Amino acid sequence: MDERLTNELDKWIESHKEELFNDIASVVAIRSVSEKDKDGYPYGKGCHDVLKEAERIASSYGFLCENPEDRYLLIRYGNNSGKKIGVFNHMDVVPEGTGWEHEPYKCVLENGFLVGRGVADNKGAGMAALYALRFISEHGIKLEHPIEIYYGTAEETGMEDIEIYLQHNEAPYFAIVPDSNFPVCYGEKGNIRFDLSAELPPDSAILSLEAGEVVNSVPNSAVAVLKNTVVVSPSSSISVEEKDGCIVVTAHGVSGHAAFPEISDNAVRILFEALSLADGLDEETLRIIKAFKKSVTGYYGEGLGAETEDEASGKLTVVGTVLRMKNRLITLSFDSRTPVTADGKEIEEKYRRFAEEHKLGYETVSWSRPQYTPVDSPEVQLLCSIAEAVHGRSLVPYTMGGGTYSRKLPFAVGFGPGLPDAPNLYTEGKGNGHQSDECILFDLILKDIKADVLALIGLDKIIK
């Protein structure tokens, strides 16, 4: 790396820390939970507002912006010749949930950590990408290839935004997606989302069931309302109260990202286990409850008969996260991450077979292909060397179960801003993306700016 450039970059980042914090705080302050066709906007007013705020910030730094149909924001730099290099981030967030010590949408700096919904996933890195482009622009660094920053607003709800983007825009030749850990995530598991359903008998003592808000988040709470003829035993993770002549059963779990369910404790599973032991449920209702209980046994497909793994990406994960009941019809939505070399159709068939054997309804909601880039490609090797230089340590490229915009792009990898062993301000069950009191070291965002600058300059040189 150019020592003069890196010294100047370090000084510039240090002098812009307060400004960066304020820009991050301004987008974190907006509750940009993606809700399709809500309030007259494609993904809801919150997503409209956050794109407008990001556009205001980027425009104030002299960048040309486009906001097609309120679905995503494009920030462009450089001429139109050459091969486009992209930086893809998302400005939508998952719902705040419960258990926060801080206000979810008021970004604070505590003991060196940014805290607030979206600081880690993915607004902090989104602002870091803009500041990287700002440094390049302000220092008159000439690039052979155009740069495009993308801010999406439906990443957490199926990535329809980027599919629409690809219908109307040329995909970048190569893109980095700062929505993972350093050095490089070169592979992402496939993603199958499906529903299991069953209709309770007319005289069932179960009146309602509810858990979860978005399918890629493991819920920390699940609630059942029952007739007062049912007896459920309370425990450390089950609370029972009488309300309005009914029995309300609440399961208490630990939230987390569905791609990494091991760090969570699914409240849906806890609820079904408690209901399976209840007194006062009829035989057919109990059969259905036990079938759902089996479906959420374990995180690796044990209950569903779908266990599989590969060397590159490890075990399949599958977790039932969103539970609803309407007119006696129970529906449980699942998020499944399949190994990068696995046959998704074979796995889907196993889920169908489970449903048939247990007399449950089945529907595939979506299926996304895995993403894989050879780890020995020049682009991956360059990014690995930059990440190691920025962080001053050896780092190992990896694959993951999480799904980012990388899987939708023809040639893309994950690149920061996190580290696999990054500290957490909180104890287990808090502080990570999709959890309460989401946090990230401010220093990681600062280093992400440096990594992005060096990556864009380096990629510009090696892409022919």
N, C-alpha and C positions, 0 to 999 in steps of 0.2 A: 504494500500500500504506500501511497505518496505521503511521506511524513509531514510535509508542509500542509497538504490538504487536510489530513486528519487532525493536526494541531489547530488549524483554523476552524474545522468542524466542531471540535471539542469546545472551543471558546464560544462559538456561535450558539451551540446548544445550551451552554451554561447561562449565557446572557438572555436567553429566551424562555427560561423555565417558568417564570411567573405568567408570561403571556400564554404559554402552552397550557398550563393548569387552568387558566380562565377559559380557554377555548374548549378544553375537555369538559369542564364544568357546565358550560353553556349547552352542550349537546346531551350531557347526562341529565340535565334538569328537565328534559322533555321525555315524557312517558311514551316512547315509541314502540309500543307493543303492536305487532302486525296483526290487523284484523281485516280480513278481505271484505271489500265493498261496505265499509263502515263510515257513516257520517258524510256520505257523498264523495269519499276518496277511495282510491283503489285498495289501500291498506290501512285506512283509518286516518283521523286527523293528526294523531301523534306522529305517525310516519311522515305525513305531509309537512308538519312543523319542523321535524328534525332535518329533513332535506332542505327546507328553506333556510334554516339556521346554518347548516353546513355550507350552503351556497353563499350565504352572506359572508361567512368567514373566508372562504376561498376567494371570492370576488374582491374582498378587501385587500388581499395579497396579490391582486393583479391577474388572477387566472380566469380563463374562459370556462364557463360552466354550461351544461345542458341538463335539464330536468324533464325528460320525456314522460308525459302522462302521470307525473307524480309517483313514479315507481322506483326510480334510481337517479342518482346524480353522477354525471361524468365531468371530470376535471381534466383538462387537456393541456399539454405542454409540448412545444417543439413543432417541427414541420410535419407535413403529411407524407413525406417520403420515408422509405425504410420500413422495417418490421416493427409493428407496435408492441411495446412492452407494457404490461398491465400490473396494477396493484389493486387488488380486490378486497374490499372491506364491507361490513354491513353495519347499518345504523339502527336496525331493529333489535329489540331485546325481548327476552322472555318475561312474563309477568313477575312482579316482585315477590309474590308469595308472602309468607309470614315469618316471624322470628327475627326481624331486623333490630339491631341496636341503634342504627343510624337511620335517618330519612333516606329511603331508597334513591330518590331523585334529587338529592343535594350532595354533590361531590365534595368530599372532605379529604384532607391530607392528615393522616394520623400515623405517627411513628415511622414516617417514610413511605407509607402505603396510601395510594388512592383508594377510597371506598365509595361505592355507589353502583347502582345497576348499570352495567355496560362498560365499566372502566376496563375490565379485562376482556369482555366478550361483547362488543369488539370496537367500542368507540375510542378507547385510548389509543389503540393501534391505528385506527382510522385517522385520528388527528396527527399521529406520528408520521404517517405517510404523506400527509399534506405538508408538514413542516420539512420533511426531506425534500420534497419538490420545491418548496419555498427556498431552501438553502441553495439548491442547484440553480434556480432562477436568479436569485439575488446576487450570486457570484458569477453569473454569466458563463456557466459551464456548458459548452457546446456538446450536443449529443447527435449522433447519426440517426437515431431512431426516435420516433415519437413516444411520449409517455402518456398513459391514461390511468387516472385514479377512478375507481368505481366505488360508489357508496350505495349499497342495496338496502331494501326495506322489507324483504320477505324471506330472508335467509333462514330464520328460525321456524318458518311455517311451510317449508317445502321448496323454496328457491324458485318460485314462479317468476320472480323479478328478473333473474339472470337468464331464464329461458326466453323471456320476452326480449331482453337485451340482445341475445344471440340471433333472434329472428330479424332484427333490424340493424345490427352492427356487425362488422367484421370482428371475429374473435382475435384477441392478441396472439401474436406468434408465441410469446411466452409470458407467463404471469406468476407473480408471487402473491400469496394469500396469507397475510399476517394474522392468522387466526388459530395458531397452534404454538408449539415450542420450537426454539432453536435446537440444533442447527437447521435441519430440513426434514419436513415430513414428506417422504417421497411416495407414500401409498396410503389410501383410505379404504376402509372396508365398504362393501356394498351395503345398501340400506333397503330393507323391506319393511313397509308399514302395512299392518293388517288389523282387521277387527274380528273379534269373536263375539257372538251374540246368542241370547236365549230368551224365550218368553216365559215368564213365571205364570203359574196357574192362577185363575181368577181369585181364589181365596187365599193367596199367599200372604203371609204375615209381614213380608218385606214391602215397605211403602215407598222407599226411595234409596238410591245409592249414588254417591258422587265422590269423585277424586280427580285431581289433576286439572291442568289448564292447557298445556301444550304437550304433544306426544313425545317430544325429545327431552322432557324433564321428568325425573322420578319424583312423585309427590311426597311431601312430608306429612300429609293429612288425608284421611279418607273417612267418609261419614255414611252411616246407614241409619235410616229411620224405620222403626219396626212397630208393629202392634204391641200393646202392653201385655200381651199374653206370652211374649218371648222373654226368655231369661238368658242374659249374656254375662259371663263372668268378667269383672274388671281385672286389669293387670297393670304393670308398669308402662305398657304401650297401648292399653285400651282403657278409655274412660267411658262410663255409662251413666246417663242421667235421664230422668223422666221429665218430659216437656210436652205441654198441651195434650196430655193423655196418651202420649207415645213414648217409646224408648228410643233415645238417640245414642248411638254407639259411634265413638270417634277413635280411629286408629292413629297413632302418632309414630311417624317414621323419621327418616333423615333424607332431605332432598339431595339431588345431584343430577348430573348430565346422564342421559340414557346411554350415551356411548361408553361411559365408564361407570356402570351401575354398581361395581364392587364397593365404591366409597359411600354408597347410599344405603338406605334401608327402606324398601318400598312399602308405603302405607297401605297400598292395595292388597299386597300379600298378607299383611298383618290383619287387615279387616276380614278377608275371606277365611283366614285361619280361625279367627274368633267366631265368625258366623257358622263355620262348619262344626263347632262344638256347642252351639246354642241349643237350648231346650225350647220346644214350641214351634218348630218349623215343620211343615208337612214333608212327606217323602220326596215329592218331585222337586220342591224348592231346594231341599237339602242335596239332592243329586246334582242340580245345577250349580249350587254353591261349591260343592266339592270338585266339580269339573273346572270351574274357574280357579279354585285354589290350586289345583294341579298345574294349570297353565302358567301360573306365576311362581312355581317352585324353582328356585335357583335362578341364576342369571345367565347360564350357558346353554339353555335349551333342554335341560334335564327333564323337566316336566312335560315338555312338548315333544320329546323324542327327536330332537334336532341337533344334538351335540356334534360339533365338528370343529376342526382347527387346521391351520397351516403354519409352516415355518416362518413365512414372511410377516404375518400379521396376527398370529395367535388364535384364540378361541372366538367362536361365534358368541355374540351376546344378544339376549332378547328379554324385554321387560314390558309388562303391561302397565300403562301409565295413566290413561284417561278413562275414567269409569263414569258411565251415565246410565240413567234408567228413565224411560218414558213410556207411559201406557203399558206397564208391565214388561217392556222389552229392555233387557240389560245389554249394554254394549261396552266392551272393553277393548281399547285401542292399544296396539303393541308397536314398539320400535325395536327392530332387529338389525344388528350390524353383522354382515357376513364376511368371512375371510376373503382376501383379495383374489385368491385362486379358486375359490369355491364356486360351484354351479348354483346360482341363485334360484333357478327354476326347480332344482331338486329339493332345495331347502323349503321353498314355498309349498311344494307338494307334501312335505312332511307336516307342515302346519295345517294344510287342508285335511290330511289323514287324521290328525288329532281331533279336529273339529267333527269329522264324520263319526269317529269312534265314540265320541262323548256327546253326540247329538246336539252339537252347537252349530250356529250359523257361522259362515266364514266369508270374508271379503278382503281381497288385496286392495289396499288404498293407493299405494305407490311403490315403485321399485326403482332404485337408482344403482347404476353400475358402479363397481369399484374404480378407484383411480390408482394408477401405478406409473411411475417414471423410473427408468433404470438409475440406480444409485451411482453408477459410474459415468453418467452423462456429464458433459462439460459444465452445464448450467448448475447441476447439483453439486459438483465438486467445487465450483467457484463459490457458491453460497455457503457451503460448509466451511471453507477457508475463511470467509468474511466473518461468519458467526463466531468462529474460534478466536479470530484476532480481536473482535470487538469485546468478547467476554474474557479473553485471556486464559482460556482453558480448553481442554479437549472435549469435544462433544460428538455424540454418535447419531447419525441420521437414522430415522425410524419410520414405522408405519403406525397407524392408529385406527380406532373405531369411529372417531368423530367424523362428521361429514361437513365439509366446507365447500365454498365455491370451486375449489380445485376439481371436484368430481364432475363439474359441469363444463369445464374448459378443456380444450384439446391438449394443452401442454402447460401444466401449472403444478406448483408445489407449495406446501405450507412453509412459512418462513417467519418464526417468531410470533409474538414478542416474548413469550414465556420461556422458562427453563424447566427441565424435568424435575429438578429438586428445588425450585423456587420456594422461599419461605411463605408461610401463611400467617396473617395477623391473628387468626382465630384458631380455636380448637377444631377437632374433626366435626364435619357436618356443616361448616360455615366458611365463607370467604372465597370459595371457588366460583367459577362461572355457573350460573343457574341456581346458585345457593344464596341464602340471605347474607347480607354484608359482604357482597362480592368485592374483592380487593385485588390489587396488584402493586408491587413495588414501583414507585414513581421512577426509580432508577432504570427499571427494565423498559419503560416507555422511552426514556431518554436514550438509552442504548439502541432502542429500536429505530429511532431517527437516524442514528449513525449507521446502523446496519443497512437501512433502506437506501441512504445516500450512496454508500459504497456499492451496494448491489446494483442499483440503477446505472451507475457509471461503469461498473465492471461488466454487466450484461450487455450494455451498449457497445463495449469493445469486442466481446467475443461472438456476438451474434452477427452473422454474415448475410 
